[in-house]
Amino acid sequence: MNSLMKIIPLVFLLVSCTVLTSKNYGDGPVVTGVREHQKAFKVIWSKNNDPEYETGNLPIALNSPFVYAGILFAGHNNGFMIAYELENGREIWRKPDKGGYHSSPTIYKDYLLYGTNQGRLYARHYLTGRLKYEIDLGASVESKIVVNKGRAFVHLRNNRLVSLDVETGKILWAYKRSIPYLTTLQRVSKPAVGNGKVYVGFADGFVAAFSIEEGNLLWERKLTSGTKFIDVDNSPVLVGNNVYIGSLAGPLYLLNALTGTIIRQSDFTASRAPSVKDGKILLGTVSGEVLSLDKNFAPLKIKKLGDGAVTSIVKWKGKLAVSTVTGNLYFLNPVDFSVIEHKHLGHSSSAIFGNMVVHEGKLALISSRNRIYVFK
């Protein structure tokens, strides 16, 4: 209720036709010639895709939307992949699959590639949904499929990394990691490809590099220790010969991508993979902070948004949109991280576990309640 009371004055405040900053809020004389403040998070369409379930067994969505050529693709956890017009939410096609979805699709040429929690990988034409091929990988597809030079790389729930011929679906090589721990997180590291290698984190606290062609293990580096929840589940971020990688059980690391040598570590635990540009690192933390670091991991800006872990940060409308596991959305000024607008998705069980997507000025996401939202 306190958060709601803070939002209401911002929504209905009358402002001048000039851009309003946070310094303009407060009591003051009535100004003539004013217009209503425009909300950033304006829903243009939404879909309730809650699957059928028994009372008390609330289904939770972990997947993310994917947008390509003006079409939004989203898995419905009753076992359908659905394509919608991004502009208005009109359904273009839906195709039945086996199982639900824990990641988001990707595109290769004219084909949508994605997997299900039943271990099936599908290649469908993005405009029609026509099936090109499907294969059984034997375990849940937990991460987004990564395509590079005719190969698709898939990380499975059973700690198996698979390389496929993306045109045919033929398996080229596979690497199976033996994990000695019974308690691991319900997500995996998305592979990253570069320098002739594929990089991925594993549930035993290691990050490793493999040769693209044969899948040979080139190096591995232990980043976290303990007996449970030590997964290196964030996706590696490659910048030249460096790789940024972390987990929910330890700090963000900078490694030499060629050898795996640790160059430095931060004082912060990244909740998701950071973004790196011009030597500056942008990330969200497990304790609800958004922060910017310099190349030496020294903090430049820090903003505490709440207690829930930050799950996604994207550039939108010249600002930053931020989502959290508590179902909160924030619109931040990228200069000082001040909060311009705050929105909660409205349900006590709402959370955002997947990634937000920006396309043609629109922001799309899937909440844990299986709701698709598109904002403009």
C-alpha positions as CSV (number, residue, x, y, z in Angstrom):
1,M,0.0,0.0,0.0
2,N,2.9,2.4,0.8
3,S,4.3,1.9,-2.7
4,L,0.9,2.5,-4.2
5,M,0.5,5.8,-2.3
6,K,3.8,6.9,-3.7
7,I,2.8,6.2,-7.3
8,I,-0.6,7.9,-7.3
9,P,0.7,11.5,-7.0
10,L,3.1,10.9,-10.0
11,V,0.3,9.6,-12.2
12,F,-2.1,12.4,-11.7
13,L,0.3,15.3,-11.3
14,L,-0.2,18.1,-13.9
15,V,3.0,19.3,-15.5
16,S,4.1,21.9,-18.0
17,C,4.8,21.0,-21.6
18,T,8.5,20.9,-20.8
19,V,10.2,17.7,-19.7
20,L,9.6,17.1,-16.0
21,T,12.4,15.9,-13.8
22,S,12.2,14.6,-10.2
23,K,13.2,18.1,-8.9
24,N,9.9,19.5,-10.2
25,Y,7.7,17.4,-8.0
26,G,6.2,18.9,-4.9
27,D,3.7,21.6,-3.8
28,G,3.6,24.9,-5.7
29,P,1.4,27.4,-7.5
30,V,-1.1,26.2,-10.1
31,V,0.3,26.5,-13.6
32,T,-1.9,27.3,-16.5
33,G,-1.5,25.6,-19.9
34,V,-0.6,22.2,-18.5
35,R,-1.1,18.6,-19.7
36,E,-1.3,15.3,-17.9
37,H,2.0,13.5,-17.3
38,Q,2.4,10.6,-19.7
39,K,3.0,7.2,-18.1
40,A,6.0,5.2,-19.3
41,F,4.4,1.8,-18.6
42,K,1.3,2.1,-20.8
43,V,-0.1,-1.4,-21.6
44,I,-1.2,-1.7,-25.2
45,W,-2.2,-5.3,-24.9
46,S,-1.8,-8.3,-22.7
47,K,-2.7,-12.0,-22.6
48,N,-3.6,-14.3,-19.7
49,N,-2.0,-17.6,-20.6
50,D,-2.4,-19.3,-17.3
51,P,-2.5,-23.1,-18.0
52,E,-5.0,-25.4,-16.4
53,Y,-4.0,-26.4,-12.9
54,E,-5.3,-27.8,-9.6
55,T,-6.1,-25.4,-6.8
56,G,-3.1,-24.8,-4.6
57,N,-0.6,-25.8,-7.4
58,L,0.2,-22.4,-8.9
59,P,2.0,-22.8,-12.2
60,I,5.0,-20.5,-12.5
61,A,6.3,-19.2,-15.9
62,L,10.1,-19.0,-16.2
63,N,10.2,-18.3,-19.9
64,S,10.7,-15.0,-21.9
65,P,9.1,-13.6,-25.0
66,F,11.1,-13.3,-28.3
67,V,10.3,-10.6,-31.0
68,Y,11.4,-10.8,-34.6
69,A,10.0,-8.9,-37.7
70,G,7.1,-7.4,-35.8
71,I,6.0,-10.8,-34.4
72,L,6.1,-11.7,-30.7
73,F,6.6,-15.4,-29.9
74,A,5.8,-16.9,-26.6
75,G,5.4,-20.4,-25.2
76,H,2.0,-21.2,-23.5
77,N,2.7,-23.7,-20.8
78,N,-0.3,-25.8,-21.8
79,G,2.1,-26.9,-24.6
80,F,1.7,-24.4,-27.4
81,M,4.1,-22.1,-29.1
82,I,2.1,-19.0,-30.2
83,A,3.0,-16.1,-32.6
84,Y,1.3,-12.7,-32.0
85,E,1.3,-9.4,-33.9
86,L,3.5,-7.2,-31.7
87,E,1.4,-4.1,-32.6
88,N,-2.0,-5.4,-31.4
89,G,-1.7,-8.9,-29.9
90,R,-3.6,-10.6,-32.8
91,E,-2.8,-14.3,-32.9
92,I,-1.0,-15.4,-36.1
93,W,-0.5,-19.0,-35.4
94,R,-0.2,-21.6,-32.6
95,K,1.4,-25.0,-32.7
96,P,1.1,-27.8,-30.2
97,D,4.4,-29.1,-28.7
98,K,5.2,-31.6,-26.0
99,G,5.7,-29.9,-22.7
100,G,6.2,-26.3,-21.3
101,Y,8.9,-23.7,-21.8
102,H,11.7,-22.5,-19.6
103,S,13.5,-20.2,-22.0
104,S,12.9,-18.1,-25.1
105,P,13.1,-18.9,-28.8
106,T,15.8,-17.6,-31.2
107,I,15.9,-17.2,-35.0
108,Y,18.0,-18.7,-37.7
109,K,17.3,-17.6,-41.2
110,D,13.5,-18.0,-41.5
111,Y,13.2,-20.6,-38.7
112,L,12.3,-20.2,-35.0
113,L,14.4,-22.4,-32.8
114,Y,13.3,-23.4,-29.2
115,G,13.0,-26.2,-26.8
116,T,10.6,-27.6,-24.2
117,N,10.9,-29.0,-20.7
118,Q,10.2,-32.4,-22.1
119,G,13.5,-32.2,-24.0
120,R,12.2,-31.6,-27.5
121,L,13.9,-29.1,-29.8
122,Y,11.8,-27.5,-32.6
123,A,12.6,-25.6,-35.8
124,R,9.5,-23.9,-37.2
125,H,9.0,-21.3,-40.0
126,Y,8.5,-18.0,-38.1
127,L,5.7,-16.8,-40.4
128,T,3.6,-20.0,-40.6
129,G,4.7,-22.3,-37.8
130,R,5.4,-25.0,-40.3
131,L,7.7,-27.6,-38.7
132,K,11.1,-28.1,-40.3
133,Y,12.3,-30.7,-37.8
134,E,12.1,-31.7,-34.2
135,I,14.5,-33.8,-32.1
136,D,14.6,-35.4,-28.7
137,L,17.5,-34.2,-26.6
138,G,16.6,-36.3,-23.5
139,A,16.4,-33.5,-20.9
140,S,14.7,-30.2,-20.4
141,V,15.9,-27.3,-22.6
142,E,16.6,-24.6,-19.9
143,S,18.4,-21.9,-21.8
144,K,18.0,-20.0,-25.0
145,I,19.6,-21.8,-28.0
146,V,22.7,-20.0,-29.3
147,V,23.5,-20.2,-33.1
148,N,27.0,-19.6,-34.5
149,K,28.3,-20.4,-38.0
150,G,25.8,-23.1,-38.7
151,R,25.9,-24.7,-35.3
152,A,23.3,-24.5,-32.5
153,F,24.5,-24.9,-28.9
154,V,22.0,-26.0,-26.2
155,H,22.5,-26.3,-22.5
156,L,20.1,-28.9,-20.9
157,R,18.8,-29.4,-17.4
158,N,20.9,-32.6,-16.9
159,N,24.1,-30.5,-17.3
160,R,24.7,-31.6,-20.9
161,L,26.0,-29.2,-23.5
162,V,25.0,-30.2,-27.1
163,S,26.2,-28.9,-30.4
164,L,23.9,-29.5,-33.4
165,D,23.9,-28.8,-37.2
166,V,21.3,-26.0,-37.2
167,E,20.1,-26.9,-40.7
168,T,19.3,-30.6,-40.0
169,G,19.2,-30.9,-36.2
170,K,21.9,-33.6,-36.3
171,I,23.9,-33.8,-33.1
172,L,27.6,-33.1,-33.8
173,W,28.9,-33.5,-30.3
174,A,27.8,-33.5,-26.6
175,Y,29.5,-33.0,-23.3
176,K,28.0,-34.3,-20.1
177,R,29.0,-32.8,-16.8
178,S,28.9,-34.9,-13.6
179,I,27.3,-32.9,-10.8
180,P,27.9,-34.3,-7.3
181,Y,25.3,-32.0,-5.6
182,L,21.6,-32.8,-5.3
183,T,20.5,-29.2,-4.7
184,T,20.8,-27.0,-7.7
185,L,18.9,-24.0,-9.1
186,Q,16.1,-24.2,-11.6
187,R,17.9,-22.5,-14.4
188,V,21.2,-23.0,-16.4
189,S,23.8,-20.8,-18.0
190,K,23.2,-19.8,-21.7
191,P,26.3,-20.7,-23.8
192,A,28.4,-17.9,-25.2
193,V,30.5,-18.3,-28.4
194,G,33.6,-16.4,-29.4
195,N,37.4,-16.8,-30.0
196,G,36.7,-20.2,-31.5
197,K,35.3,-21.5,-28.2
198,V,32.0,-22.0,-26.5
199,Y,31.8,-20.9,-22.9
200,V,29.2,-22.1,-20.3
201,G,28.7,-22.3,-16.5
202,F,27.7,-25.4,-14.7
203,A,25.9,-26.4,-11.5
204,D,29.0,-27.6,-9.7
205,G,30.4,-24.0,-9.4
206,F,32.7,-24.2,-12.5
207,V,32.8,-22.3,-15.8
208,A,34.4,-24.0,-18.7
209,A,35.5,-23.4,-22.3
210,F,35.2,-25.9,-25.2
211,S,36.4,-26.1,-28.8
212,I,33.6,-25.3,-31.2
213,E,34.5,-28.0,-33.7
214,E,35.0,-31.1,-31.5
215,G,33.7,-30.1,-28.1
216,N,37.0,-30.7,-26.4
217,L,37.3,-29.3,-22.9
218,L,40.0,-26.5,-23.1
219,W,39.9,-25.1,-19.6
220,E,37.7,-25.0,-16.5
221,R,37.7,-22.6,-13.5
222,K,36.0,-23.1,-10.2
223,L,34.2,-19.9,-9.1
224,T,32.1,-21.0,-6.1
225,S,32.3,-23.5,-3.4
226,G,29.8,-25.1,-0.9
227,T,27.4,-28.0,-1.0
228,K,24.2,-26.5,-2.5
229,F,23.0,-23.7,-4.8
230,I,26.5,-23.0,-6.1
231,D,25.5,-23.0,-9.8
232,V,27.3,-20.8,-12.2
233,D,24.0,-20.1,-13.9
234,N,24.5,-16.6,-15.4
235,S,25.4,-16.4,-19.1
236,P,29.1,-15.6,-19.8
237,V,29.6,-12.2,-21.4
238,L,32.5,-12.0,-23.9
239,V,34.3,-8.7,-24.5
240,G,37.4,-9.2,-26.6
241,N,39.7,-11.7,-24.8
242,N,37.8,-11.2,-21.5
243,V,34.8,-13.0,-20.1
244,Y,32.5,-11.7,-17.4
245,I,30.7,-14.5,-15.4
246,G,29.1,-14.9,-12.0
247,S,26.5,-16.8,-10.0
248,L,23.9,-16.3,-7.3
249,A,26.4,-17.9,-4.8
250,G,29.4,-15.6,-5.4
251,P,30.7,-12.4,-6.9
252,L,31.0,-11.3,-10.5
253,Y,34.4,-12.3,-12.0
254,L,36.5,-11.1,-14.9
255,L,38.4,-14.0,-16.5
256,N,40.9,-14.3,-19.3
257,A,38.8,-15.9,-22.1
258,L,41.8,-17.7,-23.6
259,T,43.1,-19.4,-20.4
260,G,40.4,-19.1,-17.7
261,T,42.7,-17.2,-15.4
262,I,40.9,-14.9,-12.9
263,I,41.8,-11.3,-13.5
264,R,39.7,-9.7,-10.8
265,Q,36.4,-10.1,-8.9
266,S,33.8,-7.6,-7.7
267,D,32.3,-7.0,-4.3
268,F,28.8,-7.6,-5.8
269,T,26.7,-10.7,-6.7
270,A,25.1,-10.2,-10.1
271,S,21.6,-11.7,-10.3
272,R,21.9,-12.0,-14.1
273,A,24.6,-11.5,-16.8
274,P,25.8,-7.9,-16.9
275,S,26.0,-5.7,-19.9
276,V,29.4,-4.1,-20.8
277,K,29.9,-1.1,-23.0
278,D,32.8,1.4,-23.3
279,G,34.5,-0.1,-20.3
280,K,31.5,0.4,-18.0
281,I,29.5,-2.5,-16.5
282,L,25.8,-2.4,-15.8
283,L,24.2,-5.0,-13.6
284,G,21.5,-5.8,-11.2
285,T,22.1,-7.6,-7.9
286,V,20.4,-10.3,-5.8
287,S,19.7,-7.7,-3.2
288,G,17.7,-5.4,-5.5
289,E,20.3,-2.9,-6.6
290,V,21.1,-1.5,-10.0
291,L,24.7,-0.4,-10.3
292,S,27.4,0.8,-12.7
293,L,31.0,-0.3,-12.3
294,D,34.2,0.9,-14.0
295,K,36.6,-1.5,-15.7
296,N,38.3,-2.1,-12.4
297,F,34.9,-3.1,-10.8
298,A,34.9,0.1,-8.7
299,P,31.2,1.3,-8.3
300,L,30.3,4.5,-10.2
301,K,26.5,4.6,-9.4
302,I,24.3,2.4,-7.1
303,K,20.5,2.6,-6.7
304,K,18.7,0.4,-4.2
305,L,15.2,-0.4,-5.6
306,G,13.9,-3.0,-3.1
307,D,14.6,-6.3,-1.6
308,G,13.8,-8.5,-4.6
309,A,16.6,-9.6,-7.0
310,V,16.8,-7.6,-10.3
311,T,16.0,-9.9,-13.2
312,S,16.4,-7.7,-16.3
313,I,17.7,-4.3,-17.3
314,V,17.0,-3.0,-20.8
315,K,17.4,0.4,-22.6
316,W,13.9,1.7,-23.5
317,K,12.7,5.2,-24.5
318,G,16.2,6.6,-23.8
319,K,16.0,5.4,-20.2
320,L,16.4,2.1,-18.4
321,A,13.6,-0.4,-17.7
322,V,14.2,-2.7,-14.8
323,S,12.3,-5.8,-13.6
324,T,12.5,-7.8,-10.3
325,V,11.4,-11.1,-8.8
326,T,8.8,-9.1,-6.7
327,G,6.8,-8.2,-9.8
328,N,8.0,-4.6,-9.8
329,L,8.9,-2.5,-12.9
330,Y,11.1,0.6,-12.7
331,F,11.8,3.3,-15.2
332,L,15.2,4.9,-14.4
333,N,17.1,7.9,-15.5
334,P,20.4,6.4,-16.8
335,V,22.4,9.4,-15.6
336,D,21.8,9.0,-11.9
337,F,19.5,5.9,-11.7
338,S,16.7,8.0,-10.1
339,V,13.3,6.4,-10.4
340,I,11.1,8.2,-12.9
341,E,8.2,5.7,-12.6
342,H,7.3,2.5,-10.7
343,K,4.7,-0.1,-11.5
344,H,3.7,-3.4,-9.9
345,L,2.1,-6.0,-12.0
346,G,-0.8,-6.2,-9.5
347,H,-0.9,-9.7,-8.1
348,S,0.8,-10.8,-4.9
349,S,2.3,-13.8,-6.6
350,S,3.5,-11.8,-9.6
351,A,7.2,-12.0,-10.4
352,I,9.4,-11.6,-13.5
353,F,11.9,-14.4,-13.9
354,G,12.6,-14.1,-17.6
355,N,14.1,-11.3,-19.7
356,M,12.3,-8.2,-21.0
357,V,12.5,-7.5,-24.7
358,V,12.5,-4.2,-26.5
359,H,11.5,-3.9,-30.2
360,E,10.2,-1.0,-32.3
361,G,9.8,1.2,-29.1
362,K,7.7,-1.5,-27.3
363,L,8.6,-3.4,-24.2
364,A,7.5,-7.0,-23.8
365,L,7.7,-9.4,-20.9
366,I,6.1,-12.6,-19.4
367,S,5.2,-12.6,-15.7
368,S,5.4,-15.7,-13.5
369,R,1.6,-15.8,-13.6
370,N,1.9,-16.6,-17.3
371,R,0.7,-13.1,-18.4
372,I,2.2,-11.5,-21.5
373,Y,2.5,-7.7,-21.3
374,V,3.4,-5.3,-24.1
375,F,4.0,-1.7,-23.1
376,K,4.4,1.3,-25.4
